[in-house]
């Protein structure tokens, strides 16, 4: 287990949780991290749940990666 791999995985898990938080909370940090704002030209409140789905996938994969080491 490489410590750099672990660090990158933990940062990915934190980003996944920030995406999940961006679904429900509206502040400067979460608005800057929204994944729907990166890929959709005009993000609205109806595209906000995309952050929940992507956040669950990213955080879940990171947690799975840490547990399988």
N, C-alpha and C positions, 0 to 999 in steps of 0.2 A: 504494500500500500504506500503510494507516494503522497507526501504531504501536500504537494501542489495539486494533485488530483482531488484530494479531500477538500482543499480550500475552494477550488472551482465548483465542486459539488455543493458545498455549503452555501456559496454565493448564489448558485442556481436555486436552491431551496428558498433562500431569503427573497429572491426575485419572484418566485412563484407565490409566496405569501403576500408580497406587495401587490401583485396582480389580483389576487383574491380580494385584498383590501380595496383596490381601485374599483371593484364592482360596487362596493357599498359606501366608501368614504370619498369625499371630494375635497382634496387639499392640493397644494402645489406639488408635493412629492408624488402622490398617486396619479395626478393628472399628467405629469411628465413621463411616467412609466407605463401608461396605458398602451397595450399592444394593438388595440383597435385603431388608435390614433396614428399608429405607424403605417398601417396597411390600407386603411379605408380613407379615401380622400376627404370625406366630410363626416367625421364620427358624430353620432348623436347619442342620446340616452338609450335608444333601442339597440345600439351596437355595444353598449357597456357590458352585457352578460358574456360577451366573447372573452373578456378578461378573466372571468371566473373559470371558464372551461380551460383556457390555456394555462392559467395559474395552477389549477388542480393537476393538470398533466405535467407541468414542469416540476412542481413541488413533489408530486407523487413519484415521478421518475427519479428525482434526486434522493428521496428517502429510500426508495428501493435500491438505488445504487450504493448508498451507505450501508444498508443492512445486508447486502449480498457480498460484502468484502470480507 
